[in-house]
Amino acid sequence: RYTKAGFVDMSEEDERRMILDYLHSEASFRIKRVQGFERWYRSRAEWMIKGSMSGEKTILDTEPVVMAKLKDLGLKVDGHANKMHIAEKVDYTWMIAVLDMDPVHLAKMHTKGQENGKIRSIQGSCYSHYVFGNYWSTHLESTLTLKSATMNKKNSQLLEEKEERRRASVNTATYKVCADYPDFGATHSCRQQRLVLECILEVACSQGFLPDAEFLRIHKWYSQSFENQYWMRPDTYEWYRATTGMFSGVVQTTLINTVMNGALRRHYLKTLSLMGSPVSMLRNFELGDDGWAEFPTRDQAEAYIAVIPLCGKELNPLKQLISSISSEYLREWYTNGTIYGCASRALAMLVSGNVESNIASAGAVRLRELYESFSTLRLRHFKPEMCQYYFEDLAVYEVRHGKLGRVKVLRYLYSSRDQMGMGLYPIHQMPRDLQDYANSGSAEQTNQLGDVERAAEVIFEERVYGRFKASKDYVDDTTKRYNVTWRHQGKARATATIAAQNVVEGNKTTHTQHDELEVAVLLSSFSSSIWEKRRDVLERAKPTSISAREIEKQYFKATLEDQRLLSQIGQIAKIAKYMTEESVRRIAMDIALENSIPLEKVEKAIRTLSSLKGEGLDYPPRPLLSQELMGIYSQWRAVDKREGDVHLPDWLMVLAPHYRT
């Protein structure tokens, strides 16, 4: 900080004051009642994501007979442990016992996979840190909105902010600054990370948040753990103390970076004022270490950049940008009224495939990934006909190495969903040789059991379902909450089903995925009349005057019941068949009453969960619309029920050519 005697290091109180000044000025919380940790943790089967916990033992690692039987069925169950595997072993008593230990943050160091040629380390925090961090964020991060931050905001608001930046790129009278830090996270001290969490709690309490003793105990342990950090080398298994820097696997990585970014931004402006060179920041946005700011003159922009190193933060001189016409934010370029994504980066993503996983995607999933990648390339100014040619060529090869022929595969890609196809909008144009075709094949479901059911049967027969603690907790809680009466052996079978879901769901073998794709291709039909209604949709559509905010409002209103039901009965629907009819009826009545939803709708959802997931869109114009515009388009299609002519928001058609991301 700047004093009359020059720059001096900030004390803990100085840093606390800086962070609080920012939060009091720009933070607002939607206050949430504190949920007891035990109840929250026992519901982990519903909310926990599968993220990696590599190297940890899973239950199946200690059950070789079960593992062998699952493999005999052709189910893919090996590979790295993920968080849900650990959740099945670690119950509430283990978790709460961690709080009796000294606060500590342990993380395994790894090399990041997809970095386009760079070598970069990532640090995966241990399971207990992930759980406590998630509990903290459920109450304080997910409810927080920061005035200038691109986080926790609705699509329509993010679009409005993007439009502000795009329009600013046409105004050559102002100067845009995008401060680029070489390694922002590494410059945070352990103390600063603790202070961010403490200050967020303090400001939340000033706005009405009421933590109980248990929440404060977890908060204290968790925040103090950042000052006792250790990381492990994966090759030697040696542990080292981290005296500074933030681990990238922390739940609040983005939050801590964003808060420090915003707090420092205000600190830089105050420092310039104290030095007698005040500047006027017209607009600003930030997320993580990324920032965008606009100034009325070049001198002010240069003064802002010059003060950053004086305040102790290093900038990357090679990437440092001050410009009246161009700016860069969140890996997108704003130039002269158009937003561009990086074409070579999109090409790198395409040729790398899905590098976040060691398992290559296959079948219909691979086709959709390829389509997304080539659509992005088209938006980023690659030739549309070339993008379509390579997409179709790779798609034909994906189906039995091309042995089914081109026409059958193209029919599957471009036929509507009603006709068993993918309903894709052509990247360039509909293939001219695609003829109308009605398939006489039957698409009826066979009585064959799915992967989850077969795995559940093995877990049940081998009587190991009781060892899956997250699944057992979920079934116990459901039993207690809704007073469930189970059919004969129903509770055990329900536990086995929830456990099996984590063991095999999303883990179909490549062979299975290819077989399923081949069947789908052989069953599809094609009707040119259905396509004709959707072709050239952006040119032919009739303009409608409606804002993105209004579309969003109507969409959430129309789908609110479905979203509530999905969140409440997502897992219940999978185990309802093991309950008595009276229990299912009672659950349906409770949920209907609690959410003011018709009983028939709840009962139907429990019977067929897919009834809530909405119909997939036919021919959404993905090659012509960026992802955020596609989001609005999808919501609009769900809201606009008019038959006949296609109607689209007038601004959507105007913006489409300027969003090349």
C-alpha positions in Angstrom: 0.0 0.0 0.0 1.0 3.6 -0.6 2.0 5.9 2.2 3.7 9.3 2.3 7.0 7.5 2.8 6.4 5.3 -0.2 5.1 1.7 -0.6 5.0 -0.6 2.4 3.9 -4.2 2.8 0.2 -4.6 3.9 -0.5 -6.0 7.3 -3.3 -8.5 7.9 -5.6 -5.7 9.0 -4.8 -3.8 5.8 -5.7 -6.8 3.7 -8.9 -7.5 5.6 -9.9 -3.8 5.2 -9.2 -4.0 1.4 -11.3 -7.2 1.0 -14.2 -5.9 3.2 -14.2 -2.6 1.3 -14.8 -4.5 -2.0 -17.4 -6.9 -0.6 -19.4 -4.2 1.2 -19.5 -2.2 -2.0 -20.2 -4.9 -4.6 -21.5 -8.1 -2.9 -25.1 -9.1 -2.4 -26.3 -12.4 -0.9 -29.6 -14.3 -1.4 -29.8 -15.5 2.3 -30.2 -19.2 2.8 -31.1 -21.0 6.0 -28.2 -23.1 7.4 -28.7 -26.8 6.7 -27.4 -29.2 9.3 -24.1 -30.8 8.2 -25.3 -34.4 9.0 -28.5 -34.2 6.9 -26.6 -32.4 4.1 -23.8 -35.0 4.0 -26.2 -37.9 4.1 -27.7 -36.7 0.9 -24.4 -36.8 -0.9 -25.6 -39.4 -3.4 -27.8 -36.6 -4.9 -25.3 -33.7 -5.1 -21.8 -35.0 -5.3 -20.1 -34.9 -8.7 -17.8 -37.7 -9.8 -14.6 -35.7 -10.1 -11.3 -37.7 -9.8 -9.8 -39.0 -6.5 -7.2 -41.0 -8.2 -5.1 -43.4 -6.2 -7.7 -44.0 -3.5 -9.1 -47.5 -2.9 -12.7 -48.1 -3.9 -15.1 -50.6 -2.3 -14.8 -52.8 -5.4 -11.0 -52.9 -5.1 -11.6 -54.9 -1.9 -14.3 -57.1 -3.4 -12.5 -59.1 -6.2 -15.5 -61.5 -6.6 -17.9 -58.7 -7.3 -15.4 -57.0 -9.6 -14.9 -60.2 -11.6 -18.6 -60.8 -12.0 -19.2 -57.3 -13.2 -16.4 -57.6 -15.7 -17.8 -60.9 -16.9 -21.1 -59.1 -17.8 -19.0 -56.7 -20.0 -19.4 -53.8 -17.6 -16.5 -51.4 -17.4 -15.8 -50.9 -13.6 -12.1 -50.4 -13.4 -10.2 -47.1 -13.7 -9.5 -44.3 -11.3 -11.5 -43.7 -8.1 -13.8 -40.7 -8.1 -15.3 -38.7 -5.3 -18.5 -40.8 -5.3 -16.4 -44.0 -4.8 -14.9 -42.4 -1.7 -18.3 -41.1 -0.5 -19.5 -44.8 -0.5 -16.7 -45.6 2.1 -16.7 -42.4 4.3 -19.8 -41.9 6.5 -20.8 -38.9 8.6 -18.9 -40.1 11.8 -15.6 -40.2 9.8 -16.3 -36.7 8.4 -17.2 -35.1 11.7 -14.1 -36.7 13.4 -11.9 -34.7 10.9 -12.9 -31.5 12.7 -11.2 -32.8 15.9 -7.9 -32.8 14.0 -5.7 -29.7 13.4 -7.0 -27.9 10.3 -4.9 -29.0 7.3 -5.1 -28.8 3.5 -3.6 -31.8 1.7 -3.4 -32.0 -2.1 -1.9 -34.3 -4.7 0.1 -32.6 -7.5 -0.5 -33.8 -11.1 0.3 -32.6 -14.6 -2.7 -31.0 -16.4 -3.7 -32.9 -19.6 -5.1 -30.3 -22.0 -2.9 -27.2 -22.0 -2.1 -26.8 -25.8 1.6 -27.4 -25.5 2.2 -25.9 -22.0 3.3 -27.9 -19.0 1.1 -27.0 -16.0 0.6 -28.5 -12.6 -2.8 -29.1 -10.9 -3.4 -29.9 -7.3 -6.3 -32.1 -6.3 -7.4 -31.5 -2.7 -8.2 -34.4 -0.4 -11.8 -35.6 0.1 -12.5 -34.0 3.5 -11.4 -30.6 2.2 -13.6 -31.0 -0.8 -16.6 -31.9 1.4 -16.2 -29.1 3.9 -15.5 -26.6 1.0 -18.7 -27.7 -0.7 -20.8 -27.3 2.5 -19.4 -23.8 2.9 -20.0 -22.9 -0.7 -23.6 -24.3 -0.6 -24.4 -21.5 1.9 -22.1 -18.7 0.9 -20.7 -19.0 -2.6 -23.8 -20.2 -4.5 -25.9 -17.3 -3.0 -23.3 -14.6 -3.7 -23.5 -12.1 -6.6 -20.7 -9.6 -7.2 -21.6 -6.4 -9.2 -18.8 -6.7 -11.7 -18.1 -10.4 -11.7 -19.2 -12.8 -14.4 -20.5 -15.4 -12.0 -23.8 -16.6 -10.5 -25.8 -14.5 -13.0 -28.6 -15.4 -15.3 -27.9 -15.9 -19.0 -29.8 -12.7 -19.9 -27.6 -10.6 -17.6 -24.4 -12.2 -18.9 -25.6 -11.4 -22.5 -26.3 -7.8 -21.5 -22.8 -7.5 -20.1 -21.3 -9.0 -23.2 -23.2 -6.6 -25.3 -21.7 -3.7 -23.3 -18.2 -4.9 -24.1 -19.1 -5.5 -27.8 -20.6 -2.0 -28.2 -17.5 -0.6 -26.4 -15.4 -2.1 -29.1 -17.0 0.2 -31.7 -16.3 3.3 -29.6 -12.8 4.3 -30.5 -12.9 7.3 -28.1 -12.3 5.1 -25.0 -9.4 2.8 -24.1 -9.8 -0.8 -23.0 -7.4 -2.5 -20.6 -7.1 -6.3 -20.0 -4.6 -6.8 -17.2 -2.9 -10.2 -17.7 -1.3 -11.8 -14.6 1.3 -14.6 -15.3 0.2 -16.7 -12.4 -2.4 -14.9 -10.3 -3.3 -17.9 -8.0 0.4 -18.4 -7.0 0.6 -14.9 -5.7 -2.1 -15.2 -3.0 -0.6 -15.8 0.4 -2.2 -18.5 2.6 -3.4 -15.7 4.9 -5.2 -13.9 2.0 -7.1 -17.1 1.2 -8.3 -17.4 4.8 -9.2 -13.7 4.9 -11.4 -14.0 1.8 -13.5 -16.7 3.4 -13.7 -14.9 6.7 -14.7 -11.6 5.1 -17.3 -13.3 2.9 -18.9 -14.7 6.1 -18.7 -11.4 7.9 -20.5 -9.5 5.0 -23.1 -12.3 4.6 -23.9 -12.0 8.3 -24.3 -8.2 7.9 -26.9 -8.9 5.2 -28.9 -11.4 7.3 -27.1 -14.8 7.2 -27.5 -16.6 10.5 -24.8 -19.3 11.0 -25.3 -21.9 13.8 -22.5 -23.2 16.0 -21.9 -26.2 13.8 -21.5 -24.0 10.6 -19.1 -21.7 12.5 -17.0 -24.7 13.6 -16.7 -26.0 10.0 -16.0 -22.5 8.7 -13.2 -22.0 11.3 -11.6 -25.4 10.5 -11.9 -24.9 6.8 -10.7 -21.3 6.6 -7.7 -22.0 9.0 -6.7 -25.1 6.9 -5.4 -22.7 4.2 -2.6 -21.6 6.5 -1.5 -25.3 6.9 -1.1 -26.5 3.3 0.9 -29.5 2.0 1.3 -30.9 -1.5 2.5 -34.3 -2.6 4.7 -35.2 -5.6 3.0 -38.0 -7.5 6.2 -39.8 -8.5 8.0 -39.9 -5.1 5.0 -39.6 -2.8 6.9 -37.0 -0.8 5.0 -34.2 1.0 6.1 -30.5 0.9 4.7 -27.5 2.8 3.2 -24.7 0.7 4.0 -21.4 2.4 2.2 -19.4 -0.3 0.0 -19.9 -3.4 -3.4 -21.4 -3.9 -4.1 -25.0 -4.9 -6.1 -25.2 -8.1 -8.3 -28.0 -6.8 -9.9 -25.9 -4.1 -13.7 -25.6 -4.3 -13.5 -21.8 -4.1 -10.6 -21.4 -6.6 -12.6 -19.1 -8.9 -14.3 -17.3 -6.0 -11.0 -16.5 -4.2 -9.4 -15.3 -7.5 -12.4 -13.2 -8.3 -12.7 -11.5 -4.9 -8.9 -10.8 -4.8 -9.1 -9.5 -8.4 -12.0 -7.1 -7.6 -10.4 -6.0 -4.2 -7.1 -5.3 -5.9 -8.9 -3.3 -8.7 -10.4 -1.0 -6.1 -7.0 -0.9 -4.3 -5.2 0.2 -7.5 -7.7 3.0 -8.1 -7.4 4.2 -4.5 -3.6 4.1 -4.7 -3.7 6.3 -7.9 -5.9 8.8 -6.0 -3.5 8.9 -3.1 -0.6 9.4 -5.5 -2.4 12.4 -6.9 -3.2 10.8 -10.3 -6.9 9.8 -10.0 -8.4 7.9 -13.0 -12.0 7.3 -14.0 -12.9 3.7 -14.7 -16.0 3.8 -16.9 -16.8 0.1 -16.9 -15.2 -3.1 -15.6 -15.8 -6.9 -15.5 -13.8 -9.7 -13.9 -13.9 -13.4 -13.3 -11.0 -15.3 -11.7 -7.7 -13.7 -12.8 -9.3 -12.2 -15.9 -10.3 -8.6 -16.0 -11.7 -6.0 -18.5 -11.8 -2.2 -17.9 -12.6 0.9 -19.9 -11.0 4.4 -19.5 -11.8 7.7 -21.1 -8.1 8.4 -22.1 -5.0 6.5 -23.0 -3.0 8.3 -20.2 -5.5 7.0 -17.6 -5.3 3.5 -19.0 -1.5 3.5 -18.9 -1.5 4.9 -15.4 -3.7 2.0 -14.2 -1.4 -0.5 -15.8 1.7 1.2 -14.3 0.4 1.2 -10.7 -0.2 -2.6 -10.7 3.5 -3.6 -10.3 4.0 -0.9 -7.8 1.3 -2.6 -5.6 3.3 -5.9 -5.8 1.5 -7.8 -8.6 3.5 -8.8 -11.7 2.0 -8.4 -15.1 2.7 -10.3 -18.3 4.3 -7.7 -20.6 3.9 -9.9 -23.8 0.2 -10.1 -23.4 -0.5 -6.7 -21.9 -3.2 -4.9 -24.0 -4.3 -1.3 -24.1 -6.4 -0.5 -27.2 -9.2 1.7 -28.4 -10.7 -0.9 -30.8 -9.8 -4.3 -29.4 -10.1 -6.1 -26.1 -9.9 -9.6 -24.8 -11.9 -11.2 -22.0 -12.5 -14.9 -21.0 -10.6 -16.1 -24.1 -12.8 -14.0 -26.6 -11.7 -11.0 -28.6 -13.9 -8.0 -29.0 -13.0 -6.1 -32.2 -14.9 -3.4 -34.1 -18.4 -4.7 -33.0 -17.7 -8.4 -33.4 -16.8 -11.0 -30.8 -14.3 -13.7 -32.0 -13.3 -17.0 -30.5 -9.8 -18.4 -31.3 -10.0 -20.6 -34.4 -6.7 -22.4 -33.8 -7.7 -23.2 -30.2 -11.0 -24.7 -31.5 -9.0 -26.8 -34.0 -6.7 -28.0 -31.2 -9.7 -29.0 -29.1 -11.1 -31.0 -32.1 -7.9 -32.9 -32.9 -7.2 -33.6 -29.2 -10.7 -35.1 -28.5 -11.9 -35.3 -24.9 -8.6 -35.0 -23.0 -10.1 -34.6 -19.6 -10.6 -38.4 -19.6 -8.3 -41.2 -20.4 -11.2 -43.0 -22.1 -12.0 -41.9 -25.6 -15.6 -41.0 -26.2 -17.4 -43.2 -28.7 -20.7 -43.8 -30.5 -23.4 -41.1 -30.5 -21.5 -39.1 -27.8 -18.5 -38.9 -30.1 -20.7 -37.8 -33.0 -22.2 -35.0 -30.9 -18.7 -33.8 -29.8 -17.5 -33.8 -33.5 -20.6 -31.8 -34.5 -20.1 -29.2 -31.7 -16.4 -28.8 -32.7 -17.0 -28.4 -36.4 -19.9 -26.0 -35.7 -17.6 -23.9 -33.6 -15.0 -23.9 -36.4 -17.6 -22.7 -38.8 -18.5 -19.8 -36.5 -14.8 -19.0 -36.2 -14.5 -18.5 -40.0 -13.5 -21.9 -41.3 -15.1 -22.8 -44.6 -18.6 -24.2 -43.9 -18.4 -26.8 -46.7 -15.0 -28.0 -45.5 -16.3 -28.3 -41.9 -19.3 -30.3 -43.1 -17.2 -32.6 -45.3 -14.8 -33.6 -42.5 -17.6 -34.0 -40.0 -19.6 -36.3 -42.2 -16.5 -38.2 -43.2 -15.6 -38.9 -39.5 -19.2 -39.7 -38.6 -19.4 -42.3 -41.4 -16.2 -43.9 -40.1 -17.4 -43.9 -36.5 -20.2 -46.3 -37.5 -18.5 -49.6 -38.0 -15.5 -48.1 -39.7 -17.7 -46.9 -42.6 -19.1 -50.4 -43.4 -22.7 -49.3 -43.2 -22.1 -46.7 -45.9 -22.6 -43.0 -46.2 -26.3 -42.7 -46.9 -27.5 -44.6 -43.8 -25.3 -42.6 -41.5 -26.2 -39.2 -43.0 -29.9 -40.2 -42.7 -29.3 -40.8 -39.0 -27.5 -37.5 -38.6 -30.1 -35.3 -40.4 -33.4 -37.0 -39.6 -35.6 -35.6 -36.9 -35.8 -37.2 -33.4 -39.3 -38.5 -34.1 -37.7 -40.5 -36.9 -35.0 -41.9 -34.6 -32.3 -39.5 -35.9 -30.1 -36.8 -34.2 -32.0 -33.8 -35.8 -28.7 -32.0 -36.6 -28.8 -28.7 -38.6 -26.3 -29.1 -41.5 -23.1 -27.1 -41.0 -23.2 -26.0 -44.7 -26.3 -27.4 -46.5 -28.4 -30.6 -46.4 -26.8 -33.3 -48.6 -28.5 -33.3 -52.0 -28.5 -37.1 -52.4 -30.5 -37.6 -49.1 -33.9 -39.1 -50.2 -37.1 -39.5 -48.2 -37.0 -42.9 -46.5 -39.5 -44.6 -44.2 -38.0 -47.4 -42.1 -40.1 -50.4 -41.2 -37.8 -51.5 -38.4 -39.2 -51.6 -34.9 -37.8 -49.3 -32.2 -39.5 -51.1 -29.3 -37.5 -51.6 -26.1 -36.5 -55.2 -25.5 -36.7 -56.8 -22.1 -33.0 -56.8 -21.8 -31.7 -55.4 -18.5 -29.6 -52.2 -18.7 -26.1 -51.9 -17.3 -27.2 -50.4 -13.9 -29.8 -53.2 -13.4 -27.3 -55.9 -14.1 -24.6 -54.4 -11.8 -27.3 -53.9 -9.1 -28.2 -57.6 -9.3 -24.5 -58.6 -8.7 -24.1 -56.2 -5.8 -27.4 -57.6 -4.3 -26.6 -61.2 -4.8 -23.1 -60.9 -3.3 -24.7 -59.1 -0.3 -22.2 -56.2 -0.3 -24.8 -53.4 -0.7 -24.4 -52.5 3.0 -20.8 -51.4 2.4 -21.9 -48.6 0.0 -22.4 -45.9 2.7 -23.5 -43.0 0.6 -26.2 -45.2 -1.1 -27.2 -46.6 2.2 -27.5 -43.1 3.8 -29.7 -42.0 0.9 -32.1 -45.0 1.1 -32.2 -44.7 5.0 -33.1 -41.0 4.7 -35.7 -41.6 2.1 -37.3 -44.3 4.3 -37.4 -42.0 7.3 -38.5 -38.8 5.4 -41.4 -40.4 3.6 -42.2 -43.2 6.0 -41.6 -45.8 3.2 -42.7 -49.4 3.4 -40.5 -51.6 1.2 -41.5 -54.7 -0.7 -39.7 -58.0 0.2 -35.9 -57.3 0.1 -36.8 -53.9 -1.5 -34.6 -51.7 0.7 -31.5 -53.8 0.0 -32.3 -53.8 -3.7 -32.8 -50.0 -3.7 -29.4 -49.6 -2.0 -27.8 -51.9 -4.6 -29.4 -49.9 -7.4 -28.1 -46.5 -6.2 -24.7 -48.0 -5.6 -24.7 -49.6 -9.1 -25.5 -46.3 -10.7 -22.1 -44.9 -9.5 -20.3 -48.1 -10.4 -21.3 -48.3 -14.1 -23.5 -45.3 -15.1 -21.7 -43.3 -17.8 -19.2 -46.1 -18.0 -20.5 -48.1 -21.0 -17.8 -49.9 -22.8 -16.7 -48.5 -26.2 -18.0 -51.7 -27.8 -21.5 -51.3 -26.3 -21.6 -47.6 -27.4 -20.7 -48.6 -31.0 -23.3 -51.4 -31.0 -26.0 -49.0 -29.8 -25.0 -46.4 -32.5 -25.2 -49.0 -35.2 -28.7 -50.0 -34.2 -29.8 -46.4 -34.1 -28.4 -45.8 -37.6 -30.3 -48.8 -39.0 -33.6 -47.7 -37.4 -33.6 -44.1 -38.7 -35.9 -42.7 -41.4 -35.8 -39.3 -43.2 -38.5 -36.8 -44.3 -37.5 -33.7 -46.3 -40.8 -32.0 -45.4 -39.9 -31.9 -41.7 -36.5 -30.4 -42.6 -38.1 -27.8 -45.0 -39.9 -26.3 -42.0 -36.7 -25.5 -40.2 -34.2 -24.8 -43.0 -32.7 -21.2 -43.3 -34.4 -20.5 -40.0 -32.5 -17.2 -39.3 -33.4 -15.8 -42.7 -37.0 -17.0 -42.9 -38.1 -16.3 -39.3 -40.5 -13.6 -38.5 -39.1 -11.1 -36.0 -40.8 -10.8 -32.6 -40.1 -8.0 -30.1 -39.2 -9.7 -26.8 -36.1 -9.3 -24.6 -33.8 -12.0 -23.4 -34.8 -11.3 -19.9 -38.5 -11.8 -20.6 -37.8 -15.1 -22.5 -35.8 -16.3 -19.5 -38.6 -15.3 -17.1 -41.3 -17.1 -19.2 -39.0 -20.2 -19.6 -38.4 -20.5 -15.8 -42.1 -20.0 -15.1 -43.0 -22.7 -17.7 -40.4 -25.2 -16.5 -40.3 -24.4 -12.7 -42.5 -27.4 -11.8 -40.4 -29.8 -13.9 -37.1 -28.5 -12.4 -38.4 -28.8 -8.8 -39.7 -32.4 -9.5 -36.4 -33.4 -11.2 -34.4 -32.2 -8.2 -36.6 -34.0 -5.7 -37.4 -37.3 -7.3 -34.4 -37.9 -9.6 -33.2 -40.8 -7.4 -36.6 -41.8 -6.0 -37.9 -42.7 -9.5 -35.1 -45.2 -9.9 -36.0 -47.1 -6.7 -39.8 -46.6 -6.6 -40.4 -50.1 -8.0 -39.0 -51.6 -4.7 -41.6 -49.7 -2.6 -45.2 -50.7 -1.9 -47.9 -48.9 -3.9 -49.1 -47.1 -0.8 -45.6 -45.7 -0.2 -45.2 -44.4 -3.7 -48.6 -42.8 -3.5 -47.7 -41.2 -0.2 -44.4 -39.8 -1.5 -46.3 -38.4 -4.6 -48.9 -36.7 -2.3 -46.2 -35.2 0.0 -44.2 -33.8 -3.0 -47.4 -32.5 -4.7 -48.5 -30.8 -1.5 -45.0 -29.4 -0.7 -44.6 -27.9 -4.2 -48.2 -27.1 -5.1 -48.0 -29.4 -8.2 -50.9 -31.6 -9.4 -50.7 -35.2 -8.0 -51.1 -36.8 -11.4 -48.0 -35.0 -12.7 -45.9 -36.2 -9.7 -47.1 -39.8 -10.1 -46.3 -39.7 -13.8 -42.8 -38.3 -13.1 -42.1 -41.1 -10.6 -43.2 -43.7 -13.1 -41.4 -42.2 -16.1 -38.7 -39.7 -15.1 -38.1 -38.9 -18.8 -41.5 -37.1 -18.9 -39.8 -34.2 -17.1 -36.7 -33.8 -19.3 -38.4 -32.0 -22.1 -38.3 -32.9 -25.8 -35.0 -32.5 -27.7 -35.1 -29.8 -30.3 -35.1 -30.8 -34.0 -32.6 -28.8 -36.2 -31.4 -26.2 -33.7 -29.1 -23.9 -35.8 -25.9 -24.5 -33.8 -23.5 -23.8 -36.7 -25.0 -20.3 -37.0 -25.4 -19.4 -33.3 -22.8 -19.0 -30.5 -23.5 -21.0 -27.3 -25.1 -18.1 -25.4 -27.4 -17.3 -28.3 -28.2 -21.0 -28.6 -29.2 -21.0 -24.9 -31.7 -18.2 -25.6 -32.9 -19.9 -28.8 -33.6 -23.1 -26.9 -35.5 -21.3 -24.2 -37.5 -19.4 -26.8 -38.5 -22.6 -28.6 -39.7 -24.0 -25.3 -41.8 -20.9 -24.6 -43.1 -20.1 -28.1 -45.9 -22.6 -28.9 -47.2 -21.0 -32.1 -47.8 -23.4 -35.0 -46.9 -22.5 -38.6 -44.4 -19.8 -39.3 -41.2 -19.7 -37.3 -40.8 -16.6 -35.0 -37.6 -15.5 -33.4 -36.6 -12.5 -31.2 -35.6 -9.6 -33.5 -32.4 -8.9 -31.7 -31.3 -12.6 -32.0 -31.2 -12.4 -35.8 -29.3 -9.0 -35.6 -26.6 -10.3 -33.2 -26.0 -13.7 -34.7 -23.4 -12.5 -37.3 -21.5 -10.6 -34.6 -21.1 -13.5 -32.2 -18.4 -15.6 -33.8 -17.5 -17.6 -30.7 
